[in-house]
Amino acid sequence: MVPHEDLVADDDLPPLESVRVRIARAARVAGRKSAEIELIAISKTQAVDAITPLIAAGHLSFGENRVQEAEAKWPALKAATPALRLHHVGQLQSNKAEDAVRLFDAIHGVDRLSLVTALAKAMDKVGRRPDCFVQVNIGEEPQKGGALVADLPALLAEVRAAGLPLAGLMAVPPADTEAAPYFALLAKLARDHGLAGLSMGMSGDYETAVMLGATHVRVGTALFGARAA
Ligand SMILES: *Cc1c(COP(=O)(O)O)cnc(C)c1O
């Protein structure tokens, strides 16, 4: 039997449905279940008006990269829909750790000891323990956040020693190159360190990421359209 989603042209579907169908198809190709993959709708720069239709359609997982912007948008939405899960993605300043721990359910940019220390202190104070993904600078790019591959074992040891809830690894591969080798490397590093979570894949490459084991894909543009500036 041909599964239903293969009979539907992606172009005819609303963006959320189209991305879900593509994730399901990539998962099936890889012998995985789509229930193993969390689609995080990256709503940075998007107005609340652009977000509420997704929530109305039953989508519950969202991501933001700026704590202040998220504080302006999300407390009211979370109060209205308590099942929402909010992820922080990208660089997080240590002085924002406490605010982040209050608001977010997962933090995808744990990449240095000073942040590990700040998050551990904030979690003890606030009494919430968001899932932590350690970010790897998988392409060894000087301008990018994340621990170098060589420094990863030491950072993971620090995260574990500090008692943070370690969920997995996260990376953003270099732009304008084939992402698959970087996804495969991140998956290998996660396996080597006994970590189940793999936060990888964005609008341009999430299907590849799913085929290579992503458990969390972070998709913005494909759901909301291009960001202004
Ligand atoms: C903005 C952002 C995304 C989403 O990027 P799109 O290409 O719009 O899907 C994913 N991950 C991180 C860390 C981001 O900052």
The ligand as a Tripos MOL2 file, in Angstrom:
@<TRIPOS>MOLECULE
LIG
   15    15     1     0     0
SMALL
NO_CHARGES

@<TRIPOS>ATOM
      1 C1         17.4480   30.4320   12.8450 C.3       1 LIG1
      2 C2         17.9190   29.1060   13.2850 C.ar      1 LIG1
      3 C3         17.3530   27.9340   12.7560 C.ar      1 LIG1
      4 C4         16.2760   27.9210   11.6850 C.3       1 LIG1
      5 O1         16.8260   28.2830   10.4490 O.3       1 LIG1
      6 P1         15.9740   28.1720    9.0890 P.3       1 LIG1
      7 O2         17.0080   28.0900    8.0340 O.co2     1 LIG1
      8 O3         15.1360   29.4050    9.0060 O.co2     1 LIG1
      9 O4         15.1530   26.9490    9.1670 O.co2     1 LIG1
     10 C5         17.8150   26.7320   13.2510 C.ar      1 LIG1
     11 N1         18.7890   26.6550   14.1880 N.ar      1 LIG1
     12 C6         19.3470   27.7700   14.7090 C.ar      1 LIG1
     13 C7         20.4080   27.6170   15.7470 C.3       1 LIG1
     14 C8         18.9380   29.0200   14.2690 C.ar      1 LIG1
     15 O5         19.5180   30.1140   14.7910 O.3       1 LIG1
@<TRIPOS>BOND
     1     1     2 1
     2     2     3 ar
     3     2    14 ar
     4     3     4 1
     5     3    10 ar
     6     4     5 1
     7     5     6 1
     8     6     7 2
     9     6     8 1
    10     6     9 1
    11    10    11 ar
    12    11    12 ar
    13    12    13 1
    14    12    14 ar
    15    14    15 1
@<TRIPOS>SUBSTRUCTURE
     1 LIG1         1 GROUP 0 **** ****
